[in-house]
Amino acid sequence: MLSSAVVPVGGPMNNPGGPARGAMNSAHAALILATFLGGLVAGVTIYAVTDKGADANPYASLPRSAEPAVTADVARALSTDDAKGLANQLDMEVLQQLQTAIEPLTDIRSMKFVGAVEKNGRTLAAYVAGGRTSDGTDVLVGFVLNVTGDQIVGVN
């Protein structure tokens, strides 16, 4: 015989022996939240234990040195626009390298020594030149003078 009464899928509404449907959902949500938080704490802990920190720099840094006198003379000649002094201090090949290095500048107004490093008798001295291009734009140009002994042998 078929009953005309409709019974909900979860059973009758008033089930005195079982938990209420809302209580089951709260317990399930609390379990999911606890699992998530436990996983988060475990992940952070594992990361903190296994993290090696930043990798060491594979390139050894060179010790800084003072500004070489020969490069200071070249910088002074550049800032005072002393072409004769530059020609006396540098050979033609190095002069051409220097011209290429500062190429956009036509009028040098400032010269700043940035720093120098030395290794095995070879010194690299870095400078920044400020000035104007042929169209009047203010620019800064950096270049490095390569010194061996007391002689400038190249420009980068």
C-alpha positions, 0 to 999 in steps of 0.5 A: 500500500502506498502512503500519501505522506511525503518523508524528507530525504534525511528522515523525519523532521523530529528525530529524537534519537539523532543529531539535528541537521544544523549541528552536523553542518557545524561539526563538518565546517569545524573539521574542515577549518581545523584541517586547513589551519593544521595544514597551514601551520605544518607547512610554515613549520616545514618551510622554516626548518628546511629553508636555507636562506639566501644563496651566497653570492658566487662572485667574489667582490673586489676590495675598493682602492683609492682614485689613481692619480693618472685617472684623476688627471684625465678626469680633470682634463675632461672637465676643464676641456683640456684637449692638449692635456688629454693628448699628452696623457693618453695614446690615440687608441685610448683617446678613441675609446674615451671618445666612444665612451662619452660620445653623446656628450659634447659639453662636459660640465661635471665629473665625479669619481664613483669608485675603484677596485684593484686586483693583480696590479690592474685597477678599474676606476669608474667615473660619471660625466654630466653635461649636454648633448649636441641638441642641448639635452642634459645627460649623465654618462658612466665610463671605466678607465682601465689602469695597469701600472701608472698608465691607462690602457683602456676605457670601457 
